[in-house]
Amino acid sequence: MCLAFAVVILATFIGSSFIAAISSQIAAKVHGSFLLNDANL
């Protein structure tokens, strides 16, 4: 039971960090496109 609990916590931590990395990457792309649009104007 203790092992299963540790696995669940580990999976949650990995999943959240994975989601955070993807969202930050998307935010960087959106921000970069906004900067490009500002430069074109």
N, C-alpha and C positions, 0 to 999 in steps of 0.2 A: 504494500500500500504506500509506504513511504517513497519507494522507487517510482511508482506511478505518479505520485504527486510531484516529484522532482522533474520527471519527464514532461509533465503538463506545464510546469513553470518554465522549463527550458524552451519548449515549443512556443509558448506565448511570447517569451523574450525574443526568440529568433524571428517569429512572425511580425512582431511589432517593429523590430529594427529593420526588417525587410520592407515593410510598408513605409516606414519613415524614409528609407533610402530612395524608394521609388517616388514618393511624393515630393521629396526635396529635388530629385532629378527633374520631375515634371515642372516644378516651380521654377527651377533654373532655366529650363527651356522656354517657358512662358515669359519669364523676365527678360531673357536674352532676345526674344522676338520683339518685345516691347521696346527694348533699347535700340534694336535695328530699325524699328519703325520711327522712333524719335530721330535717329540719325538721318533717315531718309527725308524727313520733314525738314 
